[in-house]
Structure formats: structure tokens, C-alpha cells
């Protein structure tokens, strides 16, 4: 298989990928915090 491409390993700009992944982590962190808050609220104010 011939390699006539101008691509060089490590030369791709991945800044957009990094920003998207950071956004995903932030969303996951705040979602987890929100769910924990709801669970605490339900545990405190539960009805029998």
C-alpha cells in the first residue's frame, strides 16, 4: 500500500476535539451533581 499522503503523525489540529471533550466532562460533572442533589432532596422529604 503506497503512502503518498502529506499527513504527518501528530500534526492534526485537535483543539476542537479537546474543547468538545471538556464540554462533555463539564456536562457529566454537573449532571452528576444535580442527580445527587435530587437524591438527597428525595431522601430528606420522602413520604411513606
PyMOL commands that set and color helices and strands:
alter all, ss='L'
color gray80, all
select helices_A, chain A and resi 15-44
alter helices_A, ss='H'
color red, helices_A
deselect
rebuild
show_as cartoon
